[in-house]
């Protein structure tokens, strides 16, 4: 076994929490059950990793087998990566039967024709998700296994979730391979970004929905307290205002937890309004701006603005409709034909 492969396996094992190493090695399936029985999982992780490497040497492991173990780790700890949503489009409405073998063959052929030194590994999961791991090299260097790109593609859907490496120049190659393999025509980033892959799936697959003016909760039941020196009218007004904010907030965001979203952006276009006497603009051109939002938990942060007194209730639909606007943004761009040429299939 190559020394670089042995070192990569050792480092991958060291990343895994000690009480989960056996479980991940069993999911990997590269070592036999008899070999796993020889491992002492109660010793320090460095010793465990060395023993795992020795067993892998007996089985003549290569980098592709090592990459599968890395996929398993990233599938379980997917929130350690930042994910972006991409949506693809066909030229027509024709439906095709998905062939996984053909998909893999086309994806590898497209990437390897553009870049010789590249490692491509696939793993399928039960929810029709295909995990693709790509380690990038250069014409003169072997692939860097420690900075791979990940693609999670759900077959029979136009959506892919990409966690890219630091090499931004490889992103067009990755997108080209994806649309060729899946028989789409072009691809566009939906401008949604999060470490929670499942939350992004909830948004684009519409498993998450907000309750817009469909839920009317009961007023908050507060304990009656007799005022000492305060004004009873002011207390009642404050209670009514809190109830109003609570009701409007639940109408806008629903009653359940929000998907974890860390980044969102979209473009605004509106007309500048002024009185005729001012004559500020000679031409009737729209005012354009790019709005970006970022937070460790963006939707929950927006949901807390009104109850915290930092914004008036109800919030603007521009804030409460971020997930829906992100889905609509792609459809608007599609109608206008606004797709980057580098991401369009030839």
Secondary structure, 3 states (H helix, E strand, C coil): CCHHHHHHHHHHHHHCCHHHHHHHHHHHCCCCHHHHHCCCCCCCHHHHHHHHHHHHHHCCCCHHHHHHHHHHHHHHCHHHCCEEEEEEECCCCCCCCCCHHHHHHHHHHHHHHHCCCEEEEEEECCCCEEEEEEEECECCECCCCCCCEEEEEECCCCEEEEECCCCHHHHHHHHHHHHHHCCCCEEEEEEEEECCHHHHHHHHCCCCCCCCCCCCCCCCCCCCCCCCCCCHHHHHHHHHHHHHHHHHHHHHHCCCCCCCCCEEEEEEEEECCCCCCCCCCCCCCEEEEEEEEECCCHHHHHHHHHHCCCCCCCCCHHHHCHHHHHHHHHHHHHHHCCCCHHHECC
